[in-house]
Amino acid sequence: MPLLLLHLLLHFFTYYSLCFSSPLPKTLILPLKTQTLPHGSIPKPSNKLSFHHNVTLTISLTVGSPPQNVTMVLDTGSELSWLHCKKTPTLTNVFNPLASKSYIPVSCSTPTCRTQTRDLSIPVSCDPKKLCHAILSYADASSLEGNLASDTFQLGSSGQPRTVFGCMDSGFSSNSEEDAKTTGLMGMNRGSLSFVTQMGFPRFSYCISGRDSSGVLLFGDANFAWLGPLNYTPLVQMSTPLPYFDRVAYTVQLDGIRVAGKVLPLPKSVFLPDHTGAGQTMVDSGTQFTFLLGPVYTALKNEFVLQTKPVLKLLDDPNFVFQGAMDLCFLVPVNRPGLPVLPAVTMMFKGAEMSVTGERLLYRVPGMVRGNNQVYCFTFGNSDLLGVEAFVIGHYHQQNVWMEFDLVKSRMGVAEVRCDLASQRLGLGT
């Protein structure tokens, strides 16, 4: 989730399909660009649900009066947006609150501080000046401290005054070089302080290309004839707080997994959260691959090995686990023109399915060669090996899928689409 794990860059520009008299247009469309991180630059997560991102989105906009240019990571797995507000020897890309006439610190006595911060993982406190003090921590050991404040956030020609964010003046980054490339982070989950909630957009969508570096991020309605109907599955609501359930994540209910035509013989209970909340299924645009809890992962791994035995050769090395959680890998000859035909893996939800096919099923380990073979690993990993007590559906399996998050009707919509062509149809190019 921290901004230092940049992988997917968004070069900001806006296109309005409709103009209204309201502060924000009904639809706001932005192009995406992808960029791959060097292998080995991604730290392993350590906390149970504080799952880190190896793919994030960055957006350039202005904040304050007069406006200051900032670049923020767009994060569907976080709630509170924040900006670096203090320069350091390694951090020069910051927001200066003293230079903004519209900057207002949030006091401890306000409802914003007392009630709207309830879903933050670390409770807020009161500093000596009676201001609302927040601490954010991430699974790669990064942490930030600062005060809540509000200011005007400008998207294109439309501004949103009194947007609440964290003005952070201290902290620790595990990768200061990457951290210095952006000014902050824009939280996009379902919490009351998230950016999309404060902006009042009823829904947002994204589409990541699997062919090139293009993509689309859209706030508002996606009413395009070429898109076709979406299949929807409800977002899981949990009224009672549970220790291991993230109530403001985009959680859906995984009902089963199918490999080619065979449904894994597992009881529905293995996909349900337990009495502590552990075992929820989170859809996260920032996590790269998909991670399944142990019993489900083992069943999928065994079935995939069985069905691919005629066309794939296993890497027989019990000591090799890719990215700490992916222990099913194969040897593919260097001179082979492409991967063999592989059985599709389909995640089944109530009302919707997501199928992973072809090249998205395997990922080539950069720089690793065994004899005359390259090493490819299965793109489903074991959550248990990471210490993450949840199912996490990552962006690699969301490529060429239109992903809509409907906050009003509390549902997620999906439709298979060529995301590079979607960018072209919307006039965004590549």
N, C-alpha and C positions, 0 to 999 in steps of 0.2 A: 503493500500500500504506500510506502514512502515515495516521495518524488524522485529520490536518487536512483530509482530503478527505471530509468527511461528506456523505452523500447519502441513505443509507437508515438510519433510526433505529429501534432496537429498544427498546421500552419493556418492561422486564423484568417478567415475572410467570411463575409456574410452575404447571403442571398435571400431576399425576401420574396416569397411567393404571394403573400397577401399583406396589405397595409391596413391597419386599424387605428382608431384614435386612442386605444389603450396604450400604456407605457411600453409594452413589448408587442412585437408582431405575433400573429397567431402561429407562424411557422418560421423557424430559424434554422438554416442549413449550413453546415460547415464541412469542408473537405478534410480528409485524414491522409497522413503520410506515414508509412511504416519504416522503422529502422531497427536493425538487429543489434542486440548487445553482444559484445565479445564474450566468447565462452569462458565460463569461470568467474564472471563478474557479478553473478547473482548469489547473494548469501542464502543459506538455508534457513527456513522459518523455524521458530522454536516454540511459539505459544500455540495453544489449542485452536483458537479461532482467529487469532490475529494473523491471518494468512497474507503473506507478502505478495507483491505484484512484480512480475518481470515484464509486464506490458502495461504501459499507462498512456494516457493521452495528454497532450499539452495544448493549452489555448492561450492566445495573446489577447489582452483587453486592457482597458484603463480603469483605474480606481482613484477616487478622490477628486477634490476641487481645489486648484486646477488639476486636470487628469494626469496621472502618472502611469507610464507603460509598465505592465507586469505580465509575466508568463506563468500560468498555473497548470499543474497536473490535474487532469480530470479523472476522478477516482470513484467508481461506483461502489467501492467497498468501504468508503469512509463517510462520515457525516459532516464534521466541522471543517469548513474551508479555513485556510490560514495563509498568512503572508509573513515572510521574514521582514522584520522591522528594524533591525540593527545591523550595521555593517561590521564585518570582521575582516581579518587579513585574507581569508579565503572566500568571503561572501560579499560581493559588491552589488549584486542584483537584488535590491531591497526596496520596500515601500517605506516612505518617510511620512509618518503620521503628523509630524509637526508642520509639514508643508501643505496639509489638506485642511481647508476651512470646513469641510463637511464631516470630518472625523469626530466620532463621539464614543468615548469609552463607556463600557457597560458596567454599572455599579452592582454591588452584591445584592441590593434590595430589589432589583427589578425582576419581573416574572421571567424574563429571558434567562437570567442567571439562576433563579431559584427552581424553575420548572422545566424549561426547554432543554436543559443540559442533562436530563435524566438518563438518556441513552448513551452518553459518553462513557468509555470504559473506565476512566479514572474520574471520580467526582471532582467538581470544581471547588475552589476555596476562595477565601477573601484575603486580599493582600493588605498591607498596612494603610494603603490609601482608600480602602473599602471598594476596590475594583475587583471584578470577577476574574479569577486567575485559573487558567487551564493548563493541564499537563497532558501531552499526547505521547504515546510510546508505540513502537512498531516491533515486529517480530525479528527484524535484523539488528536490534539493539539501538536503533535510532530513537531519539526522544526530543521533544520540544516543549518549551515553557513560554507563557505569555498571557496577555489579558484579552478578554473578549471586547470587541468594539464593533461599531457599525460605520459604514461609509457608502458612497455611491459607486456601484459597479456598472460600467458602461459596456454594452454589447452592441457594436456597430453604432447606429444613431439613436439607440434606445438605452435609457439609464434606469437603474433600479436603486433608489435612495434607501438608506438605512438597512443595507444588507449586512447581517451579522457575520463576523469572521473572527479568527484568532490573530492578534498582532503579536508575533513571536519574537522574543528578543534574546533567547538563550536556548541551548540544546546541544545534542551530540549527534553527529552524522557518521555512519560507518563508511560512507563514500562521499567525502566532501567535494571531490572533483565533479561528480555528477550532480550533487546537490546545488552547486554554484550555478548550474545552467538555467535554473528556473527560480522564480520568486516565491512560489508557494504551491498550495494544493487546493483544488476545488472538490469538496465532498458532494457525492451524487447519490447517496443511498436514500432510504425512505424516512430518515429522521427529520424532526421538525426544524432543525437548523441546517439541513443540507441545502445546497445551492438550488437544486431543481425545485425543492419544496418552497423555499423563500421566493423564488421567481414566479411561482404559480403556474408553471407549465403542467398541463394534465398528464402529459406523457412525453417520453423521448425515445429515440431509436438510434441504432448504429448498425453499420454494415461494413465488415472488414474483408477486403479482397484476399483470395488465396492465390491469385495469379501475379499481381504486381503490387506496387506500393500505394494504390489508391484505396479510398474508403469514404464513408459518409457518416457524419454525426448530425442528428436532426432533433431539435426541440419542437414539440407540438405535434400536430396531426400529419400523418403520412398518407395523404389521399392521392395516390398516383395510380392511374389505370394500369400501367405496366407491372405494378407490384403484385396485384392479385390479392385474394383474401388471405389473412393470417389465421393460423390455428392457435388458439389460446388455451393456456392452462392457468389455473388460479395461483396467486401468490399465497403462501401459507401465512395465516395470522395466528399469533400466539398471545392471548390476553394476559396470561399469568407469567410473570418473569421467572425464567429458569436460568441456572448458572452457566450452562453451555449453549444457550440458544441466542443467536443474534437476532433480535426482533426487528431490526431495521435493515437487515440484509435482504437481497432479492432471493427469497427462498421459495422453491417449488417442491412438489412431491414426486420423487422418482418412484415409479411403480414397478419397473422391471427393465431388463436389458435383453436384447435379442442379437444373436450372432448369426448372420445370414437369416435362415428361416427358423432357427432354434432359440426359443426363450430359455434363459438360464433357469434351472429348476431350483428356485429360491423362494422361501415364504415371503409374503408382502411385509412381514414384521421386520425383516432385516433392513428395509428401506425407511422405516419410520423412526423419528427421534425417540429416545428413551425418556425416562422420567426426569432426567437432568437436563434434557434438551439436546444432548449430544446426538449427532446423526442427521442433522438437517442437510438439505441439498441446496447449496448456494450457487447461483449463476453469476460469474465474476469475469468481466471483460479484461481484467488486469492479470489474473492468473494465467499462465501460459498453457499448461496441460490440464487434464482432468484427473482428479484423484478420488478414489473410491475406498470405503472402509474395508478392512481386511477380508471378511467372508465373501463379499461381493467381488472384490478385486481377484481373489483366488479363483472363484468360479469362472469369471470372465477370462482370466489368464489361461486356465486349463482348457477351456473350450476353444479359445483362439489358437492355442498351440495345436490342438487336435485337428482343427479344420485347415490349418496352414502347413501341417507336417509335410505334405507332398511338394510344396513350393518354396518353403523357407527353411534355412538351416539355423538351428539354435546356437547362440553363443554360449558355450559351456564354460562359464567362469563365475562361480558363486561369489567371488569377491568384488565383482563389478556391479555397481548399482548407479545408474545414471541419475544425476541431480538428487541423490539420496532417497528416491522413492520408486524408481522405475527399474525393476530387476528382470524384465523380460526383454531380451535383446537378441538380434539375429545377425548372421553374417551374410552379406550380399556382395557378390563378386564386383570388383572395381570396374571391370569392362562390361558389366551388364547395362544395357541401354535404359532400363527402367525397372520399376518394381513389378513383381508378378501380380496377377489378379487376386485381390484379397477379399475376404468376406466382410460385408458391411456390419458395423456395430451400431445398433440403434438403441438410444435411451428413450424409454416409453414413459410418458406422463399422461395424466388425465386430460384428454382433448388434444394432445399434441405429441409429436415425436421429433427427435433430433438424430439424424443418421450421420455417422462418421464413415467415410468411404475413401478408397484409394490412398493417395499419398498422405492424407491427414492421419492415417492409422499408425504410421511409422515416422520416426524422426532420426535423421542421420546425425550421429555424434560427431561434432566438428573435430577434425584432425586425428581421429582414431582409426587406425588400419591394423588389421590382423592378417598377416600374410598378404594374399592378393584380394582381401575382402575389406569392405567398409562395414562399420558397425551401425546398425539401425535399431532403435528401441521403440517398443510399443508406447503409444502416447497416452495410455492410461496408467496411472501410478497408484501406489498403495498409501492411503492417508495415514495408516498406522505407523509406517516408517517415518513419517514426518511429525508424528505427535499431534496431528490435526484430527479432531473427532468430528469430522463432517465430510460429506460429499461435496466436491467443488468442481464445477463445470467450467473449464478454462476457455480462453479465446481461440486457441488452436482448433477447437471443435466447433467454434462459432463462425469460422470463415465461410463466406458465401451463404450466410444465413442473415436475413433481415431480422434483427432482434428489437422488439418493442417492449418497453416497460410502461405499463398503463397504471399510473398512480391513483387515478380516480376509481377505476373499476377493479383495482388490485389484481392484476393479471399480467402474464407475459405472453406476447404473441411471437410466433416464428413463421418464416416462409423461406424456402430455398430460393436464392436469387444470385445472379452474377454481380458481385459488388463492384467490380471494375466497370461494368456496363451501367450500373446504377449511378455511379459518379458521372459518367458521360451524359446520361439522360438528364441529370440535374444541372448540367452545364458547368461542372466543377473540374472536369479534365482529370489529369493524373499528375 
